[in-house]
Amino acid sequence: MVETRELRYFVAVAEELHFGRAAQRLGIAQPPLSRAISQLERRVGVALLERTSRSVTLTAAGEVLLHEGRAALDAVAAAEHRARRAGQATAGAAGVVLAAKAGASSELLAKLLDAYASEPGSVPVEVVLSGPGEQAGLLRDGRADVAVLHHPFDDTAGFDTEALATEGQVAVLPAGHPLSTRAELRLADLADVPDLPQPRWPRPDGTYADGPGPQVQSQTQLLQLVALGRTVLVVPDSARSQLHDGLVAVPVVDAPEVTTVIAWPAHSRSRAVADLVRTALRR
């Protein structure tokens, strides 16, 4: 039987594709990490990695174990978080944790929370505001009970979902920019604007892709950079309500529609989550 520790070690090596970096990430020495991976390969009976003096690559079996191993580690983390919160519930300190992207669906979320708070038997809702794409991870590993996600950008695999709203997208531009006076735009109009390069969000490991656009970490920072004429932002139309002076929203007619969904783990048996979802669908 594969041990959780071995899975954690393998996932680190598979993601880094470098034993030294993986060992540093795990906070252990490289020799015991190499031994653990070799033991894991003997345990499962197949090669998981192809090793040369210059590179480490995944075999087909390694690709499968990476995918399944991530899911298994998320399940273990979720079990720990939910068990801890169940203990808090026994002590009378539990509620529902809802994850949402900072700056997104603010009006919808406010109405949902107000409506749910007025329901008989409602429990406290803790709202965790995350960076782009982080809500699904919080839900997957048990740090959140329910999340507000957005198609087609967020990963909803393994969750139950209900659609709440669908809308088009707008380009947010600094007032006075030549494109800000247009009645509508297309994505091609924004692709090659040298003075407004696309912003770069951090990857899961904290690094940024190469490119001319500014590195950003929050929606507030991004809006300020747009106002300063350093980048352009394409967001759902509902974000117009948060724009301040100096910013203009122009419809992008060929941008994909965005559907806001409420999502929860498929195996959830939480009555509070079910009540929150029902409230969201009635609003």
C-alpha positions in Angstrom: 0.0 0.0 0.0 1.3 3.4 -1.0 2.0 5.8 2.0 0.9 9.4 2.1 4.5 10.5 2.7 5.6 8.7 -0.5 2.9 10.3 -2.5 3.8 13.7 -1.2 7.5 13.1 -2.1 6.6 11.8 -5.6 4.3 14.7 -6.4 7.1 17.2 -5.4 9.6 15.4 -7.7 7.0 15.1 -10.5 6.1 18.8 -10.4 9.7 20.0 -10.1 11.3 17.4 -12.4 14.4 17.9 -10.4 15.4 15.9 -7.2 17.4 18.8 -5.7 14.6 21.3 -6.0 12.0 18.8 -4.8 14.2 18.0 -1.8 14.5 21.7 -1.0 10.8 22.2 -1.3 10.1 19.3 1.0 12.8 20.4 3.5 14.7 17.1 3.4 18.0 15.9 2.0 18.2 14.5 -1.5 19.5 11.0 -0.7 16.5 10.0 1.4 14.1 11.5 -1.2 15.8 9.4 -4.0 15.5 6.3 -1.8 11.8 7.0 -1.1 11.0 7.3 -4.8 12.8 4.1 -5.6 10.9 2.3 -2.8 7.6 3.7 -4.2 8.5 2.4 -7.7 9.2 -1.1 -6.2 5.9 -0.9 -4.3 3.8 -0.1 -7.4 5.9 -2.4 -9.6 6.5 0.1 -12.5 9.0 2.9 -13.3 7.5 6.3 -12.6 10.4 8.5 -13.7 13.0 8.4 -16.4 16.3 9.6 -15.0 19.4 10.7 -16.8 22.4 12.8 -15.7 20.7 15.8 -17.1 17.0 15.4 -16.7 14.0 13.8 -15.0 10.8 13.0 -16.9 7.6 11.2 -16.1 6.7 7.9 -17.6 3.1 7.2 -18.6 2.6 5.5 -15.3 4.2 8.5 -13.6 1.7 10.8 -15.3 -1.2 8.7 -14.0 0.2 8.6 -10.5 0.8 12.4 -10.5 -2.9 13.0 -11.4 -4.2 10.5 -8.9 -1.7 11.4 -6.2 -2.7 15.1 -6.3 -6.3 14.0 -5.8 -5.4 11.6 -3.0 -3.4 14.3 -1.2 -6.2 16.8 -1.6 -8.6 14.2 -0.1 -6.3 13.6 2.9 -6.0 17.3 3.5 -9.7 17.8 3.1 -10.4 15.0 5.6 -8.1 16.6 8.2 -9.6 20.1 7.7 -13.2 18.8 7.9 -12.6 16.6 10.9 -11.1 19.6 12.7 -14.0 21.8 11.8 -16.4 19.0 12.9 -14.8 19.1 16.3 -15.3 22.9 16.3 -18.9 22.3 15.5 -19.3 20.1 18.5 -17.9 22.9 20.6 -20.4 25.3 19.0 -17.9 27.3 17.0 -18.6 26.1 13.4 -20.1 27.7 10.4 -19.7 27.6 6.6 -16.5 28.7 4.8 -17.2 30.2 1.4 -14.3 30.9 -1.0 -14.6 33.6 -3.6 -12.2 35.5 -5.9 -11.4 38.9 -4.5 -13.2 41.6 -6.5 -15.5 39.2 -8.5 -19.3 38.7 -8.2 -19.3 41.2 -5.3 -22.9 42.3 -5.7 -24.2 38.7 -6.2 -22.2 37.5 -3.2 -23.5 40.3 -1.0 -27.1 39.5 -1.9 -26.6 35.8 -1.3 -25.1 36.4 2.2 -27.9 38.8 3.2 -30.6 36.4 2.0 -29.0 33.4 3.7 -28.5 35.3 7.0 -32.3 35.9 7.1 -33.1 32.2 6.7 -34.2 30.2 9.8 -31.4 28.0 11.1 -28.7 29.8 9.1 -25.1 29.5 10.5 -22.3 32.0 10.3 -20.6 32.2 6.9 -16.8 33.0 6.8 -15.9 34.4 3.4 -12.3 33.7 2.3 -11.3 36.0 -0.6 -8.6 34.4 -2.8 -6.5 35.2 -5.8 -7.6 34.2 -9.3 -8.1 30.4 -9.7 -7.4 29.7 -6.0 -11.0 29.1 -4.9 -11.2 25.6 -6.4 -8.1 24.6 -4.5 -9.5 25.8 -1.2 -12.7 23.8 -1.8 -10.8 20.7 -3.0 -8.5 20.4 0.1 -11.3 21.2 2.6 -10.3 24.7 3.6 -13.7 25.8 2.2 -17.1 24.2 2.2 -18.5 26.0 -0.8 -17.1 28.3 -3.5 -18.2 30.8 -6.1 -16.4 29.9 -9.3 -16.5 31.1 -12.9 -16.7 29.2 -16.2 -14.7 28.9 -18.3 -11.8 30.0 -16.1 -12.1 27.9 -12.9 -11.7 24.1 -12.6 -15.0 22.5 -11.4 -14.0 18.9 -11.8 -15.2 16.7 -9.0 -17.7 19.3 -7.7 -21.4 19.6 -7.8 -22.4 23.0 -9.3 -25.4 25.2 -10.0 -25.3 28.2 -12.4 -26.2 31.5 -10.8 -25.6 34.1 -13.7 -24.2 34.4 -17.2 -22.8 37.6 -18.6 -20.5 39.0 -21.2 -17.1 40.6 -20.6 -15.8 44.2 -20.8 -12.3 45.6 -21.3 -11.3 48.0 -18.5 -9.2 50.8 -19.9 -7.7 54.1 -18.6 -9.9 57.0 -19.5 -8.5 58.9 -22.4 -6.9 55.9 -24.1 -7.9 55.7 -27.8 -9.7 52.4 -27.3 -11.8 53.8 -24.5 -13.9 55.8 -26.8 -15.0 52.8 -28.9 -18.6 51.5 -28.5 -17.3 47.9 -28.6 -14.1 46.0 -29.0 -12.9 42.6 -30.1 -10.2 40.5 -28.5 -7.9 41.2 -31.5 -8.1 44.9 -30.7 -6.5 44.2 -27.3 -4.0 41.6 -28.4 -1.4 43.9 -29.9 -1.6 47.2 -28.0 2.0 47.9 -27.2 1.3 50.4 -24.5 -1.1 48.1 -22.6 0.5 44.7 -22.3 -1.5 41.9 -20.7 -1.0 41.5 -16.9 0.8 38.5 -15.5 -0.6 36.6 -12.5 1.6 34.3 -10.4 1.7 30.6 -11.1 0.9 28.2 -8.2 4.6 28.1 -7.3 4.7 31.9 -7.1 6.7 32.5 -10.3 5.6 34.5 -13.3 5.6 33.7 -17.0 7.9 35.8 -19.1 6.4 38.7 -20.9 6.2 42.5 -21.0 3.1 42.9 -18.9 3.3 43.9 -15.2 3.3 41.3 -12.5 0.2 41.5 -10.4 -1.0 39.9 -7.2 -4.4 41.4 -6.4 -7.4 43.0 -8.1 -6.8 46.3 -6.3 -3.2 46.5 -7.6 -4.4 45.5 -11.1 -7.1 48.3 -11.2 -4.5 50.8 -10.1 -2.1 49.7 -12.9 -4.9 50.0 -15.4 -5.7 53.6 -14.2 -2.0 54.4 -14.6 -2.1 53.2 -18.2 0.2 50.2 -17.7 -2.1 47.3 -18.6 -5.7 46.4 -19.7 -8.2 44.2 -17.9 -10.9 42.0 -19.4 -13.6 41.1 -16.8 -17.3 40.1 -16.5 -19.7 43.0 -17.1 -20.8 43.0 -13.5 -17.4 44.3 -12.5 -18.4 47.8 -13.8 -20.0 48.5 -10.4 -16.5 48.5 -8.8 -14.8 50.8 -11.2 -13.7 54.2 -10.0 -13.1 57.5 -11.8 -10.4 57.2 -14.4 -11.5 53.8 -15.7 -13.8 53.0 -18.6 -15.5 49.7 -19.5 -16.0 48.8 -23.1 -17.9 45.6 -24.2 -15.7 42.9 -25.8 -18.2 41.3 -28.1 -16.3 38.1 -29.0 -15.0 37.4 -25.5 -16.5 34.1 -24.1 -19.4 34.5 -21.8 -18.7 34.0 -18.1 -21.0 31.8 -16.0 -20.9 32.3 -12.2 -21.6 29.0 -10.4 -21.8 28.0 -6.8 -19.8 24.8 -6.2 -19.5 22.3 -3.4 -17.8 18.8 -3.0 -19.9 16.1 -4.6 -19.8 14.0 -1.3 -20.8 16.9 0.9 -23.5 16.0 3.5 -23.6 19.4 5.1 -27.1 20.7 5.7 -25.7 24.3 6.0 -24.1 24.0 2.6 -27.3 22.6 1.1 -29.3 25.5 2.6 -26.8 28.0 1.3 -27.1 26.6 -2.2 -30.9 26.6 -2.1 -30.8 30.2 -1.0 -28.4 31.0 -3.9 -30.8 29.4 -6.4 -33.8 31.4 -5.1 -32.2 34.8 -5.2 
